[in-house]
Amino acid sequence: MTASRTDTTLAALLAVLAGVEVVLLTSDASDGVRYGVGAALAVVILVLVARLSKGRSSD
């Protein structure tokens, strides 16, 4: 079984977004920015995880 190009791209994007989330939450930005943008990033991360797991279950 090989990973599709889409799955590989989504996994790479997931890793980058998780890193951005950590950097954002540990930054000196105001609380509103950290939590607002952090929440949006968290939603995108959850969507990517759901999409990746959906692709895996159909294999």
QUITA-V573466 format. One record per helix or strand of 2 or more residues. SS is the DSSP state (A for helix, B for strand). FROM is the first residue (numbers start at 1). TO is the last residue. Records with the same first field share a line. If there is no record, write none. Layout:
SS->FROM-TO, FROM-TO
This chain:
A->5-25, 31-57
